[in-house]
Amino acid sequence: MDILDILKEESPELYKKLRNNMYDFLGFGLCKRTFEVFRNKDKAFNWFYSKIIALENKRPYDLAKEGNLSEIENELKRIEHGLIE
């Protein structure tokens, strides 16, 4: 059981709020793109709320809140093309 499973089970309202925040901040197109790159909604969700070294230890969530969607798009391209893990 990973953290998302625990969150879904123990705090479904918080999970729903975080999931909705992801949709709200990224918008439909970029959210869909994120799911496509990771091929798994839970992996995409986890990535969105995790600190990413390639993003100077910022979370994609933080960048989205600041309106820096282009940085998220660029990072997704690098991931998709295997330029980072």
VENKA-V838730 format. One record per residue. RES is the residue in three letters. SS is DSSP state (H for helix, E for strand, L for the rest). PSI is psi in radians with two decimals (999 if undefined). NEAR is the number of other C-alpha atoms within 12 Angstrom. Layout:
BEGIN
res->RES ss->SS psi->PSI near->NEAR
res->RES ss->SS psi->PSI near->NEAR
END
This chain:
BEGIN
res->MET ss->L psi->2.22 near->8
res->ASP ss->L psi->-3.13 near->11
res->ILE ss->H psi->-0.63 near->17
res->LEU ss->H psi->-0.68 near->24
res->ASP ss->H psi->-0.74 near->16
res->ILE ss->H psi->-0.79 near->13
res->LEU ss->H psi->-0.78 near->20
res->LYS ss->H psi->-0.70 near->19
res->GLU ss->H psi->-0.79 near->15
res->GLU ss->H psi->-0.47 near->13
res->SER ss->L psi->1.17 near->15
res->PRO ss->H psi->-0.55 near->15
res->GLU ss->H psi->-0.70 near->13
res->LEU ss->H psi->-0.75 near->16
res->TYR ss->H psi->-0.81 near->23
res->LYS ss->H psi->-0.73 near->18
res->LYS ss->H psi->-0.79 near->16
res->LEU ss->H psi->-0.72 near->23
res->ARG ss->H psi->-0.78 near->27
res->ASN ss->H psi->-0.63 near->18
res->ASN ss->H psi->-0.71 near->23
res->MET ss->H psi->-0.83 near->35
res->TYR ss->H psi->-0.77 near->26
res->ASP ss->H psi->-0.78 near->18
res->PHE ss->H psi->-0.65 near->26
res->LEU ss->H psi->-0.47 near->33
res->GLY ss->H psi->2.90 near->19
res->PHE ss->H psi->-0.86 near->15
res->GLY ss->H psi->-0.86 near->16
res->LEU ss->H psi->-0.58 near->28
res->CYS ss->H psi->-0.79 near->33
res->LYS ss->H psi->-0.74 near->21
res->ARG ss->H psi->-0.75 near->25
res->THR ss->H psi->-0.78 near->34
res->PHE ss->H psi->-0.67 near->25
res->GLU ss->H psi->-0.76 near->19
res->VAL ss->H psi->-0.77 near->26
res->PHE ss->H psi->-0.26 near->24
res->ARG ss->L psi->0.37 near->16
res->ASN ss->L psi->2.14 near->16
res->LYS ss->H psi->-0.66 near->21
res->ASP ss->H psi->-0.69 near->24
res->LYS ss->H psi->-0.70 near->20
res->ALA ss->H psi->-0.74 near->29
res->PHE ss->H psi->-0.82 near->32
res->ASN ss->H psi->-0.78 near->27
res->TRP ss->H psi->-0.76 near->32
res->PHE ss->H psi->-0.60 near->37
res->TYR ss->L psi->0.16 near->26
res->SER ss->L psi->2.59 near->21
res->LYS ss->E psi->2.34 near->17
res->ILE ss->E psi->2.12 near->24
res->ILE ss->H psi->-0.78 near->14
res->ALA ss->H psi->-0.29 near->20
res->LEU ss->H psi->0.51 near->25
res->GLU ss->L psi->0.75 near->14
res->ASN ss->L psi->0.43 near->15
res->LYS ss->E psi->2.75 near->23
res->ARG ss->E psi->2.52 near->27
res->PRO ss->H psi->-0.59 near->39
res->TYR ss->H psi->-0.80 near->34
res->ASP ss->H psi->-0.75 near->26
res->LEU ss->H psi->-0.71 near->28
res->ALA ss->H psi->-0.73 near->26
res->LYS ss->H psi->-0.61 near->21
res->GLU ss->H psi->-0.12 near->16
res->GLY ss->L psi->0.23 near->17
res->ASN ss->L psi->1.02 near->20
res->LEU ss->H psi->-0.50 near->26
res->SER ss->H psi->-0.59 near->17
res->GLU ss->H psi->-0.65 near->25
res->ILE ss->H psi->-0.78 near->33
res->GLU ss->H psi->-0.77 near->26
res->ASN ss->H psi->-0.70 near->23
res->GLU ss->H psi->-0.70 near->32
res->LEU ss->H psi->-0.67 near->32
res->LYS ss->H psi->-0.74 near->21
res->ARG ss->H psi->-0.72 near->17
res->ILE ss->H psi->-0.81 near->23
res->GLU ss->H psi->-0.64 near->19
res->HIS ss->L psi->0.13 near->13
res->GLY ss->L psi->0.35 near->12
res->LEU ss->L psi->-0.30 near->12
res->ILE ss->L psi->2.90 near->15
res->GLU ss->L psi->999 near->15
END
